[in-house]
Amino acid sequence: MHYLKSIELDIGKWQPSPMIPGGQRALAAELQIYCPSVQLVTFWIGNSRVRWSYTTNTGQWQHKIDPQLYPQYSNTWCLF
């Protein structure tokens, strides 16, 4: 997993659900500890996609929420 840059995780059924941004950022940062090359972590929670991107310039995680999306319609999951 040395070259892994992006990962998508469906955390919609986790209990308790990490719905708050601080919990999601902590999960993304924890993944980066074990895989330092990760720069984009996407969490699926029901029909919402929360994308966390790591900026090397600032050393911080930024997030963007895309509501009303579904994993089965994401182009990331498609086979080419």
ABEGO torsion letter per residue (X at the ends): XAABABBBBBAAABOBBBABAAAAAAAAAAAAAABAABABBBBBBEABBBBBBBBAAAGBBBBBBBBGBBAAABAAABBX
